[in-house]
């Protein structure tokens, strides 16, 4: 009887450990983004977008995103942030990185990707979270169809993303789709992995 109970306890422990691993595989990096609308947890695709994840984490470690806003909110499309202060001043960024949009990751609902200009390799600090499955994926190597690099996915807090998507927006200076009341990123910190 004692042997049987010990075996059950061991199997229960193995099952629990397996369940924990299934929820968050070892070595997976996640960040917690605290906003004025709530918390968003993002799992990063370091193996699929190593340059992009390293760049993003360098900004996280420097506390660069703390106090920035989601400055572009387009319902049914995406929410963009990571580079503007509440007064719509663009923060000075690090040099642009190589666009890894050829990594096979789609701009589906809940994924996070790098914002860029019309130049393929122009992404720096700004990112966006897709609200729907968007056609922003790599199609060919022309600037118009190169795509936007997906480097992670929201694993908790998508309801917060959806809440941000519903805020009233307007125009501020030359910027459109700006939330009338700032949605601020209070902090971004690494909560798992490196």
FENSULZI-V530730 format. One line per field, one symbol per residue. ss: DSSP state (~ for helix, > for strand, _ for the rest). psi: psi as a letter, one per 30 degrees, with the letter a starting at -180 (. if undefined). burial: 1 if it has 16 or more other ideal C-beta (glycine too) atoms within 10 Angstrom, else 0. Layout:
ss->???
psi->???
burial->???
//
This chain:
ss->_~~~~~~~~~~~~~~~~~~~~~~______>>>>>>__>>>>>>>_____~~~~~~~~~~~~______>>>>>>>___>>>>>>>>____>__________~~~_______>>>>____________>>>>___________________>>>>>>>_~~~~~~~~___>>>>__>>>>>____>>>>>>>>>__
psi->eeeeeeeeeeeeeeeeeeeeeeejkkfkkkkjjklffakkkkkkieffieeeeeeefeeeefgefkflljfjjjkgdlkkagfklfghkklklllllkjhfgggkkilkflklkllafkehgkdfkllkkfljkiglkeaglefgelkjkgakkfkgffeeeeeffkklakjbgklhkkekkjkjelklkgkb.
burial->00000000000000000000000000011111111010011111110110011011101100011001111110001111111100000010000110111010111011111111000100111111111001011100000001111111110011011001101010000000111001111011000110
//
